[in-house]
Amino acid sequence: MPEDDDELAAGLRDARLRLAAAARDLPAPEAARLQRRFIAVCDAAKAPGADAATGRRRLAGFLAALDSIIAGKS
């Protein structure tokens, strides 16, 4: 469904912005690991046969990890 794809795209955009903001305050290896994980989420969302529900679930997992790391740094 197009609206599901739009919702996933908006979530990915917001996650990219949050990652960019958080990466400035993280050690380089940790920021790089999060960047690779985010790229994996994006790649999985674009894979043939991918569905928006799975993409949102993967994105939620990434955001939970990002939030956990940010919370540990504050």
ChimeraX commands (.cxc) that place a marker at each C-alpha (Angstrom):
marker #1 position 0.00,0.00,0.00 radius 0.5
marker #1 position 1.42,3.39,-0.95 radius 0.5
marker #1 position 0.49,5.04,2.36 radius 0.5
marker #1 position 2.40,2.30,4.22 radius 0.5
marker #1 position 5.42,2.99,2.02 radius 0.5
marker #1 position 5.10,6.73,2.67 radius 0.5
marker #1 position 4.93,6.12,6.41 radius 0.5
marker #1 position 8.02,3.92,6.28 radius 0.5
marker #1 position 9.89,6.47,4.16 radius 0.5
marker #1 position 9.05,9.22,6.65 radius 0.5
marker #1 position 10.21,7.03,9.52 radius 0.5
marker #1 position 13.49,6.29,7.77 radius 0.5
marker #1 position 14.04,9.99,7.09 radius 0.5
marker #1 position 13.42,10.86,10.73 radius 0.5
marker #1 position 15.71,8.04,11.88 radius 0.5
marker #1 position 18.47,9.33,9.60 radius 0.5
marker #1 position 18.17,12.79,11.12 radius 0.5
marker #1 position 18.20,11.40,14.68 radius 0.5
marker #1 position 21.23,9.26,13.87 radius 0.5
marker #1 position 23.11,12.20,12.38 radius 0.5
marker #1 position 22.42,14.31,15.47 radius 0.5
marker #1 position 23.40,11.54,17.89 radius 0.5
marker #1 position 26.50,10.49,15.96 radius 0.5
marker #1 position 28.21,13.78,16.77 radius 0.5
marker #1 position 28.33,12.82,20.45 radius 0.5
marker #1 position 29.23,9.13,20.05 radius 0.5
marker #1 position 32.63,7.50,19.74 radius 0.5
marker #1 position 33.47,6.95,16.07 radius 0.5
marker #1 position 33.27,3.12,16.19 radius 0.5
marker #1 position 29.85,3.22,17.83 radius 0.5
marker #1 position 28.56,5.80,15.37 radius 0.5
marker #1 position 29.87,3.71,12.46 radius 0.5
marker #1 position 28.18,0.58,13.82 radius 0.5
marker #1 position 24.85,2.41,14.09 radius 0.5
marker #1 position 25.30,3.82,10.59 radius 0.5
marker #1 position 25.86,0.29,9.20 radius 0.5
marker #1 position 22.79,-0.97,11.05 radius 0.5
marker #1 position 20.70,1.87,9.64 radius 0.5
marker #1 position 21.94,1.11,6.12 radius 0.5
marker #1 position 20.95,-2.53,6.62 radius 0.5
marker #1 position 17.43,-1.43,7.62 radius 0.5
marker #1 position 17.21,0.75,4.50 radius 0.5
marker #1 position 18.54,-2.01,2.24 radius 0.5
marker #1 position 16.07,-4.52,3.68 radius 0.5
marker #1 position 13.20,-2.08,3.09 radius 0.5
marker #1 position 14.18,-1.82,-0.59 radius 0.5
marker #1 position 14.79,-5.53,-1.16 radius 0.5
marker #1 position 12.59,-7.34,-3.66 radius 0.5
marker #1 position 9.51,-8.66,-1.89 radius 0.5
marker #1 position 9.99,-6.41,1.15 radius 0.5
marker #1 position 6.86,-5.20,2.85 radius 0.5
marker #1 position 6.27,-2.04,4.86 radius 0.5
marker #1 position 5.28,-3.91,8.04 radius 0.5
marker #1 position 8.62,-5.70,8.17 radius 0.5
marker #1 position 10.41,-2.44,7.39 radius 0.5
marker #1 position 8.63,-0.67,10.24 radius 0.5
marker #1 position 9.51,-3.51,12.61 radius 0.5
marker #1 position 13.19,-3.33,11.63 radius 0.5
marker #1 position 13.12,0.45,11.94 radius 0.5
marker #1 position 11.58,0.18,15.42 radius 0.5
marker #1 position 14.39,-2.16,16.46 radius 0.5
marker #1 position 16.99,0.28,15.16 radius 0.5
marker #1 position 15.35,3.20,16.95 radius 0.5
marker #1 position 15.20,1.23,20.20 radius 0.5
marker #1 position 18.93,0.54,19.93 radius 0.5
marker #1 position 19.64,4.19,19.11 radius 0.5
marker #1 position 17.53,5.38,22.06 radius 0.5
marker #1 position 19.29,2.95,24.37 radius 0.5
marker #1 position 22.71,4.16,23.33 radius 0.5
marker #1 position 21.69,7.81,23.63 radius 0.5
marker #1 position 20.23,7.18,27.09 radius 0.5
marker #1 position 23.46,5.49,28.17 radius 0.5
marker #1 position 25.47,8.54,27.14 radius 0.5
marker #1 position 23.41,11.08,29.07 radius 0.5
marker link #1:1,2 radius 0.2
marker link #1:2,3 radius 0.2
marker link #1:3,4 radius 0.2
marker link #1:4,5 radius 0.2
marker link #1:5,6 radius 0.2
marker link #1:6,7 radius 0.2
marker link #1:7,8 radius 0.2
marker link #1:8,9 radius 0.2
marker link #1:9,10 radius 0.2
marker link #1:10,11 radius 0.2
marker link #1:11,12 radius 0.2
marker link #1:12,13 radius 0.2
marker link #1:13,14 radius 0.2
marker link #1:14,15 radius 0.2
marker link #1:15,16 radius 0.2
marker link #1:16,17 radius 0.2
marker link #1:17,18 radius 0.2
marker link #1:18,19 radius 0.2
marker link #1:19,20 radius 0.2
marker link #1:20,21 radius 0.2
marker link #1:21,22 radius 0.2
marker link #1:22,23 radius 0.2
marker link #1:23,24 radius 0.2
marker link #1:24,25 radius 0.2
marker link #1:25,26 radius 0.2
marker link #1:26,27 radius 0.2
marker link #1:27,28 radius 0.2
marker link #1:28,29 radius 0.2
marker link #1:29,30 radius 0.2
marker link #1:30,31 radius 0.2
marker link #1:31,32 radius 0.2
marker link #1:32,33 radius 0.2
marker link #1:33,34 radius 0.2
marker link #1:34,35 radius 0.2
marker link #1:35,36 radius 0.2
marker link #1:36,37 radius 0.2
marker link #1:37,38 radius 0.2
marker link #1:38,39 radius 0.2
marker link #1:39,40 radius 0.2
marker link #1:40,41 radius 0.2
marker link #1:41,42 radius 0.2
marker link #1:42,43 radius 0.2
marker link #1:43,44 radius 0.2
marker link #1:44,45 radius 0.2
marker link #1:45,46 radius 0.2
marker link #1:46,47 radius 0.2
marker link #1:47,48 radius 0.2
marker link #1:48,49 radius 0.2
marker link #1:49,50 radius 0.2
marker link #1:50,51 radius 0.2
marker link #1:51,52 radius 0.2
marker link #1:52,53 radius 0.2
marker link #1:53,54 radius 0.2
marker link #1:54,55 radius 0.2
marker link #1:55,56 radius 0.2
marker link #1:56,57 radius 0.2
marker link #1:57,58 radius 0.2
marker link #1:58,59 radius 0.2
marker link #1:59,60 radius 0.2
marker link #1:60,61 radius 0.2
marker link #1:61,62 radius 0.2
marker link #1:62,63 radius 0.2
marker link #1:63,64 radius 0.2
marker link #1:64,65 radius 0.2
marker link #1:65,66 radius 0.2
marker link #1:66,67 radius 0.2
marker link #1:67,68 radius 0.2
marker link #1:68,69 radius 0.2
marker link #1:69,70 radius 0.2
marker link #1:70,71 radius 0.2
marker link #1:71,72 radius 0.2
marker link #1:72,73 radius 0.2
marker link #1:73,74 radius 0.2
view
